[in-house]
Amino acid sequence: MPKYSPEAMGEVIKDLRKKRKLTQEELGIRAGYQGGAGVSVSRLESGQMEASEERFVEIARALDVTREELVTLADARTALLRSTSAGGIVSVSDRIARIERVKEARRQLVKEVEALNIASDRARDDFLLRFHEIAGRLDDAPSPDPGTLATDQLPHADDAAVEAALQIQFTRFGVEQALAGTSVAAAGGATSGDSAFEAFTSLVSLGSFPLGSLLSSLRIGAAFKALQKTTGMRPTLGVASGIAAVVGIAAGAAVGWQRATAQRSSRQQKELAEAEAEIALTQPGVDALRDLVPKATETLDYIAVHASHALRRWEAEVGGEPRGWGSLSPSEQKRYYDLVEVAAAHLAVVTMRLEDLLTTRDDDLERAKALADEVLAQSRDVITSHV
């Protein structure tokens, strides 16, 4: 177990970065962080995030020290910080300052969740609902064959990669079934983006529900969980109130006093302890959100831009008037199925319940985060391979 505290490690990284005359963004890029590299380093330096082992090694290399040297420096800084506190105990003012830093970092996360919601709305309006509308002009679009899923070619394992693949696969089946039953009137029946999205996801859920009869043939434990997911899907990313509430108000009541009047009263000690306990309880879930939210935002932004462009090209090919499925050329039919795949991956992302990570603990949290990571990674692979 490391002897250093995250705050001490953050201070060491910050000092070395400034000594090397690097910006937070430059260090983040050199360490291998992708989007939001500077934000990631900022969180490391403030002690609000700890790097993975891979990133930790890359950070040390970017700072021109070894991993062991970085740990040694952080251990020494931790001992120094503790020794400068009264009796080796962190002072009340330092504890308040630490809570304030946590609050500020969580306010930033709320902003990132709001950006995710904006990306979700754009992808919904510019791609998914437009695809539903355009597909509604096709007569006799084929329904999927449930028998294609009852195959021994599916992997016989119960892990995050399998479950994510099955979620996307079942969702694709539901999308195909929903579009096969779409008529021009039904496609234009919704009056708002939210209601249209709810209506479409309900159709997709109904389309995947009959797969329950195939579970005995699939013989995969993950299949049941994946089917439960698709038959109860709801557009959850568009509702950030749950995330914002838990993240935004955490530790809020504990720092209502001014620092100048902070004392070691029993009441203040109790309030501080409660705030620190709340932070410790929710921090793993917050860290998971910090990792997943930017990835989901990036994927949805990609859909809003690139998938919508691909959709417009397909619409230009098939025209704006109703057409029979048999009148489409093979390339036009293939493009339809490509867009079905994209829509399934899109729905797999936007129906993830990321807010549940804040109330999930220990091994369950690790499993939930691993599944979310797999859904995002596999969805991105599907989307980029087709648009």
PyMOL commands that set and color helices and strands:
alter all, ss='L'
color gray80, all
select helices_A, chain A and resi 6-19+24-30+37-45+53-62+67-83+86-88+92-135+146-149+160-180+184-187+193-218+221-231+241-249+253-255+259-261+266-318+325-327+330-350+354-359+362-386
alter helices_A, ss='H'
color red, helices_A
select strands_A, chain A and resi 138-139+323-324
alter strands_A, ss='S'
color yellow, strands_A
deselect
rebuild
show_as cartoon
